[in-house]
Amino acid sequence: MRLRPSALLRFYSLCGLLIQAAATKNKVKGSQGQFPLTQNVTVVEGGTANLTCRVDQNDNTSLQWSNPAQQTLYFDDKKALRDNRIELVRASWHELSISVSDVSLSDEGQYTCSLFTMPVKTSKAFLTVLGVPEKPQISGFTSPVMEGERMQLTCKTSGSKPAADIRWFKNDKEIKDVKYLKEEDANRRTFTVSSTLDFRADRSDDGVVVSCRVDHESLNSTPQIARQVLEIHYTPSVKIISSSSWPEEGQSIVLTCESKGKPLPEPVLWTKDGGELPDPERMVVNGRDLRISFLNKTDNGTYRCEATNPIGQNSTEYVLIVHDVSNTLLPTTVIPSLTTATVTTTVALTTSTATSATAFSTRDPGCSRWKAPDPGSSVLVPKTCP
């Protein structure tokens, strides 16, 4: 049986359609188990966000990225939205990656990657944009502060998302007892954060560095810090130091008046028993020192040192008691008894000889002036010549 040419043409067309339908069915069936894979992304405002969509197996099926407003950004390697900040990173059957530079807070939201199978499969990636806090500022300090006054220092920063954390320090010691306030900005995206440090000024705070530190995840472990050096004015403190703990008659003594204050105290004033120093020739003031020479009992009394600065004055007293001169015994040498006897005998002999030579020069020169020693003795005994 022979078919007409027109019938053969219809037959071949039908076979082609059946083959194409089978291929399409197999392609769809192969893609049924595939889903696009994405990840959430966090980026700092002004930075660059990279969005990646991957498919493990893909039979030439298209991939697409769209923004939170469902606007197509890229369809395969074809750019769909006119935005110079959006660029293609990589496009293949298994991956579609794009980048968004100079990210703003308005870019935050849910982005969608679509795999065009039958039906279309999607995966979501949430883009989180961190708002960077502005450099903090400390307000409320007016220099100088008087000792005893209450101080309220406020540290403030805006533009953080999420809300930043504020910590206070005095030098390197953290202060915990502070007030914290968080307010939403007008854009309803970022926050303004403030913290107040309340304390009473003390002289020990003079020169202390108070720091306000802002911590936030967008700062990459490098906090922003504002600093304020405190200047506290206070009345002088006074102390007298003596050069001698046991002054005696005839000695000299120096009394030093140590005074501290801010501003620095003026030259100190020395008085004795409520009046002027009675003996300027012996009592000499040199700066903060009072020197008293040739002490005697009339110098006993109460000496007062007074220091003054523009904030106020302060004074302290020292009671001087001049003591008698200590009794000092001369050293005594003790000679053994045998040596003393021998020395005494020698002196007696020498004296006797001298006297004899003067008084009896006309006597017989042949007379012996010594007689023999007694038995058992070796000591010569003088005798008298006739």
C-alpha positions as CSV (number, residue, x, y, z in Angstrom):
1,M,0.0,0.0,0.0
2,R,1.4,3.2,-1.1
3,L,0.6,6.5,0.7
4,R,0.1,9.7,-1.0
5,P,2.8,12.4,-0.5
6,S,0.4,14.6,1.5
7,A,-0.4,11.7,3.9
8,L,3.3,11.0,4.4
9,L,3.9,14.7,5.2
10,R,1.2,14.6,7.9
11,F,2.6,11.4,9.3
12,Y,6.1,12.8,9.7
13,S,4.8,16.0,11.3
14,L,2.8,13.9,13.8
15,C,5.9,11.9,14.7
16,G,7.9,15.1,15.2
17,L,5.3,16.5,17.6
18,L,5.2,13.3,19.6
19,I,9.1,13.3,19.9
20,Q,9.1,16.9,21.0
21,A,6.4,16.4,23.6
22,A,8.3,13.4,25.0
23,A,11.5,15.5,25.3
24,T,9.7,18.3,27.0
25,K,8.0,15.9,29.4
26,N,11.4,14.4,30.4
27,K,13.0,17.8,30.8
28,V,10.2,19.0,33.1
29,K,10.3,15.7,35.0
30,G,14.1,16.1,35.5
31,S,13.7,19.6,36.9
32,Q,10.8,18.8,39.2
33,G,13.1,17.9,42.2
34,Q,15.3,21.0,41.9
35,F,15.0,24.1,44.0
36,P,17.1,27.3,43.8
37,L,19.3,27.8,46.9
38,T,19.9,31.3,48.4
39,Q,21.2,32.8,51.7
40,N,20.3,35.8,53.7
41,V,22.8,38.7,53.5
42,T,23.7,41.5,56.0
43,V,25.6,44.5,54.8
44,V,26.6,47.9,56.3
45,E,25.0,51.0,54.8
46,G,27.1,52.2,51.9
47,G,28.7,48.7,51.4
48,T,28.2,46.1,48.7
49,A,25.7,43.2,48.9
50,N,26.3,40.0,46.9
51,L,23.2,37.9,46.1
52,T,23.8,34.3,44.9
53,C,21.3,31.8,43.6
54,R,22.4,28.2,42.9
55,V,20.8,25.1,41.4
56,D,22.6,21.7,41.7
57,Q,21.1,20.3,38.4
58,N,19.5,22.4,35.7
59,D,18.4,21.4,32.2
60,N,18.9,24.8,30.6
61,T,16.2,26.3,32.7
62,S,16.4,30.1,33.3
63,L,17.2,31.9,36.6
64,Q,15.9,35.3,37.6
65,W,16.6,37.8,40.5
66,S,13.9,40.2,41.5
67,N,13.8,42.9,44.3
68,P,11.3,43.4,47.1
69,A,9.1,45.4,44.8
70,Q,9.0,42.3,42.5
71,Q,11.0,44.2,39.8
72,T,13.2,41.9,37.7
73,L,16.9,42.7,38.2
74,Y,18.5,40.0,36.0
75,F,17.0,37.3,33.8
76,D,19.9,34.9,33.3
77,D,22.7,37.2,32.0
78,K,20.4,39.9,30.8
79,K,20.0,43.1,32.9
80,A,16.3,44.1,33.3
81,L,16.4,47.1,35.7
82,R,18.3,50.3,34.9
83,D,20.3,50.8,38.1
84,N,24.0,51.4,37.8
85,R,24.6,50.0,41.3
86,I,23.4,46.5,40.2
87,E,26.0,44.4,38.3
88,L,26.2,40.8,37.1
89,V,28.8,38.7,38.9
90,R,28.2,35.2,37.4
91,A,25.6,33.7,35.1
92,S,25.4,29.9,34.2
93,W,22.9,27.1,34.1
94,H,23.7,26.4,37.8
95,E,24.2,29.9,39.2
96,L,23.1,33.5,39.0
97,S,25.0,36.0,41.2
98,I,24.6,39.7,41.2
99,S,26.0,42.6,43.3
100,V,24.4,45.8,44.7
101,S,26.9,48.5,45.5
102,D,26.4,51.6,47.7
103,V,23.6,49.9,49.5
104,S,21.1,52.2,51.2
105,L,18.5,51.5,54.0
106,S,15.8,51.5,51.3
107,D,17.4,48.5,49.7
108,E,16.5,46.3,52.7
109,G,14.0,43.6,52.1
110,Q,13.2,40.2,50.6
111,Y,14.8,39.3,47.3
112,T,13.5,36.4,45.1
113,C,15.4,34.0,42.9
114,S,13.1,32.1,40.5
115,L,13.8,28.9,38.6
116,F,11.6,28.7,35.5
117,T,10.5,25.1,35.6
118,M,6.9,23.9,35.4
119,P,5.7,25.2,37.8
120,V,8.1,28.0,38.7
121,K,10.1,27.5,41.9
122,T,11.4,30.3,44.0
123,S,13.8,30.9,47.0
124,K,13.9,34.0,49.2
125,A,16.9,35.9,50.5
126,F,16.5,38.7,53.0
127,L,18.9,41.6,52.7
128,T,19.5,43.4,56.0
129,V,21.1,46.8,55.9
130,L,22.9,48.1,59.1
131,G,22.7,51.8,59.8
132,V,26.0,53.1,61.0
133,P,25.8,55.4,64.1
134,E,27.1,58.9,63.9
135,K,30.1,60.0,65.9
136,P,28.9,60.6,69.5
137,Q,28.9,64.0,71.1
138,I,29.1,64.8,74.8
139,S,27.1,67.8,76.1
140,G,26.4,69.4,79.5
141,F,29.9,70.2,80.5
142,T,30.8,73.8,81.3
143,S,34.4,74.3,82.4
144,P,35.4,74.8,85.2
145,V,33.1,73.0,87.6
146,M,33.2,73.8,91.3
147,E,33.8,71.0,93.8
148,G,30.5,69.7,95.2
149,E,28.4,70.8,92.1
150,R,26.3,68.2,90.4
151,M,27.2,67.3,86.9
152,Q,25.0,65.8,84.1
153,L,26.8,64.7,81.0
154,T,24.8,63.5,78.0
155,C,26.2,61.4,75.2
156,K,24.1,61.2,72.0
157,T,24.4,59.4,68.6
158,S,21.9,59.0,65.7
159,G,21.5,56.9,62.6
160,S,22.1,53.4,64.1
161,K,20.1,50.4,63.0
162,P,19.5,48.4,65.1
163,A,19.9,50.8,68.1
164,A,23.5,51.3,69.3
165,D,24.7,50.7,72.8
166,I,26.4,53.5,74.8
167,R,28.9,52.9,77.7
168,W,30.6,55.4,80.0
169,F,34.1,55.3,81.4
170,K,36.2,57.4,83.9
171,N,39.7,56.9,82.6
172,D,39.6,53.1,82.2
173,K,36.9,52.3,84.7
174,E,33.4,51.7,83.4
175,I,30.5,53.4,85.1
176,K,27.3,51.3,85.2
177,D,24.8,53.6,86.9
178,V,23.6,55.6,83.9
179,K,20.3,56.4,82.2
180,Y,19.6,55.1,78.6
181,L,17.1,56.4,76.1
182,K,16.2,55.1,72.6
183,E,14.1,57.0,70.0
184,E,13.1,56.1,66.5
185,D,14.2,58.5,63.8
186,A,11.8,60.3,61.4
187,N,12.7,57.8,58.6
188,R,11.3,55.0,60.9
189,R,14.3,52.9,60.1
190,T,17.1,54.2,62.3
191,F,17.4,55.2,66.0
192,T,18.8,58.0,68.1
193,V,20.3,56.8,71.3
194,S,21.3,59.0,74.3
195,S,22.7,58.2,77.7
196,T,23.2,60.5,80.8
197,L,25.9,60.3,83.4
198,D,24.9,62.1,86.7
199,F,27.4,62.6,89.5
200,R,28.7,65.2,92.1
201,A,32.1,66.8,91.2
202,D,35.0,65.9,93.5
203,R,38.6,67.2,93.5
204,S,39.7,63.6,92.7
205,D,37.8,64.1,89.3
206,D,40.1,66.9,88.3
207,G,42.0,65.9,85.1
208,V,39.9,62.7,84.7
209,V,39.1,61.7,81.1
210,V,35.4,60.9,80.8
211,S,34.7,58.7,77.7
212,C,31.4,57.9,75.9
213,R,31.8,54.8,73.9
214,V,29.3,53.7,71.1
215,D,29.3,49.9,70.3
216,H,27.5,48.6,67.2
217,E,27.8,45.6,64.9
218,S,28.4,47.8,61.9
219,L,31.6,49.2,63.5
220,N,33.5,45.9,63.2
221,S,34.7,45.9,66.8
222,T,36.1,49.4,66.4
223,P,33.8,51.6,68.7
224,Q,33.3,55.3,68.2
225,I,34.4,57.3,71.3
226,A,33.9,60.9,72.4
227,R,36.1,62.2,75.3
228,Q,35.9,65.1,77.8
229,V,38.6,66.1,80.2
230,L,37.1,67.3,83.5
231,E,38.4,70.5,85.2
232,I,37.3,70.8,88.8
233,H,38.2,73.8,91.0
234,Y,38.5,73.4,94.7
235,T,39.7,75.1,97.9
236,P,43.3,74.4,99.0
237,S,44.3,71.5,101.3
238,V,47.2,72.4,103.7
239,K,49.7,70.3,105.6
240,I,52.8,71.3,107.7
241,I,55.9,69.1,107.6
242,S,58.7,69.6,110.2
243,S,62.4,69.0,109.5
244,S,63.0,67.8,113.1
245,S,60.9,65.5,115.3
246,W,62.9,66.6,118.5
247,P,64.0,70.2,118.2
248,E,66.4,71.4,120.9
249,E,67.8,74.8,122.0
250,G,70.4,76.2,119.7
251,Q,69.3,74.1,116.7
252,S,67.5,75.2,113.6
253,I,64.2,73.9,112.3
254,V,62.4,74.2,108.9
255,L,58.6,74.0,108.8
256,T,57.2,73.4,105.2
257,C,53.7,74.3,104.3
258,E,52.4,71.9,101.6
259,S,49.3,73.3,99.9
260,K,47.3,71.9,97.0
261,G,44.3,73.5,95.2
262,K,42.9,74.6,91.9
263,P,43.7,77.3,90.9
264,L,47.1,77.0,92.7
265,P,47.1,78.7,96.0
266,E,48.8,82.1,96.4
267,P,51.9,82.3,98.6
268,V,51.2,81.0,102.1
269,L,50.9,83.1,105.2
270,W,52.8,82.2,108.4
271,T,51.7,83.4,111.9
272,K,52.6,82.5,115.5
273,D,50.0,82.4,118.3
274,G,47.6,84.3,116.1
275,G,50.0,87.2,115.3
276,E,52.9,88.1,113.2
277,L,56.2,86.2,113.5
278,P,57.9,87.9,116.6
279,D,61.6,87.6,115.5
280,P,62.0,88.2,111.7
281,E,65.8,88.0,112.0
282,R,65.7,84.4,113.2
283,M,62.3,83.5,111.6
284,V,62.7,83.7,107.9
285,V,60.0,82.8,105.4
286,N,61.1,81.6,102.0
287,G,58.2,80.6,99.7
288,R,56.4,77.9,101.6
289,D,59.2,77.3,104.2
290,L,59.6,78.9,107.6
291,R,63.1,78.6,109.0
292,I,63.8,79.3,112.7
293,S,67.5,79.6,113.7
294,F,69.0,79.3,117.2
295,L,66.0,77.9,118.8
296,N,65.1,78.9,122.4
297,K,62.2,78.4,124.8
298,T,60.6,81.7,123.6
299,D,60.0,80.0,120.2
300,N,57.5,77.6,121.8
301,G,54.0,78.1,120.5
302,T,51.4,77.4,117.8
303,Y,52.5,78.2,114.2
304,R,49.8,78.5,111.6
305,C,50.0,78.2,107.8
306,E,47.2,79.6,105.7
307,A,46.7,79.1,101.9
308,T,44.2,80.9,99.7
309,N,43.0,80.7,96.1
310,P,40.0,82.3,94.3
311,I,37.7,79.4,95.6
312,G,38.5,79.8,99.3
313,Q,41.1,79.4,102.0
314,N,42.3,76.7,104.3
315,S,44.9,76.5,107.2
316,T,46.6,74.1,109.6
317,E,48.6,74.5,112.8
318,Y,51.8,73.1,114.2
319,V,52.7,73.2,117.9
320,L,56.5,73.8,118.4
321,I,58.1,72.6,121.7
322,V,61.8,73.4,122.1
323,H,63.6,70.9,124.3
324,D,66.6,71.3,126.5
325,V,70.0,70.3,125.1
326,S,70.6,66.7,125.8
327,N,73.3,65.8,128.5
328,T,76.3,64.2,126.7
329,L,78.8,62.2,129.0
330,L,82.5,62.5,128.1
331,P,84.2,59.1,127.4
332,T,86.3,57.6,130.3
333,T,89.4,55.4,129.9
334,V,89.9,52.7,132.5
335,I,93.5,51.7,133.1
336,P,94.3,48.3,134.7
337,S,95.6,48.5,138.4
338,L,99.0,47.0,137.7
339,T,99.7,49.6,135.0
340,T,98.5,52.4,137.3
341,A,101.0,51.4,140.0
342,T,103.9,51.2,137.6
343,V,103.2,54.6,136.1
344,T,102.9,56.1,139.6
345,T,106.2,54.7,140.7
346,T,108.0,56.0,137.6
347,V,106.7,59.5,138.2
348,A,107.8,59.4,141.8
349,L,111.3,58.3,140.9
350,T,111.6,61.0,138.3
351,T,110.6,63.6,140.7
352,S,112.9,62.4,143.4
353,T,115.8,62.4,141.1
354,A,115.2,65.9,139.9
355,T,114.9,67.2,143.5
356,S,118.0,65.3,144.6
357,A,120.1,66.8,141.9
358,T,119.2,70.2,142.9
359,A,119.2,70.0,146.7
360,F,122.2,67.8,147.4
361,S,124.7,68.6,144.7
362,T,127.6,69.0,147.3
363,R,127.2,65.6,148.9
364,D,129.7,62.7,148.4
365,P,129.5,61.7,144.8
366,G,130.7,58.3,145.6
367,C,127.7,57.5,147.7
368,S,125.3,55.1,146.0
369,R,121.7,56.4,145.8
370,W,120.2,53.0,145.7
371,K,120.4,50.1,148.1
372,A,120.3,46.5,147.1
373,P,116.8,45.0,146.8
374,D,115.3,42.8,149.4
375,P,115.7,39.1,149.0
376,G,113.1,37.8,146.4
377,S,112.5,41.4,145.0
378,S,113.9,43.0,141.8
379,V,112.8,46.6,142.7
380,L,115.6,49.1,143.6
381,V,114.9,51.2,146.7
382,P,116.4,54.7,147.0
383,K,118.5,55.4,150.1
384,T,119.8,58.6,151.6
385,C,123.4,59.5,151.2
386,P,125.1,61.1,154.3
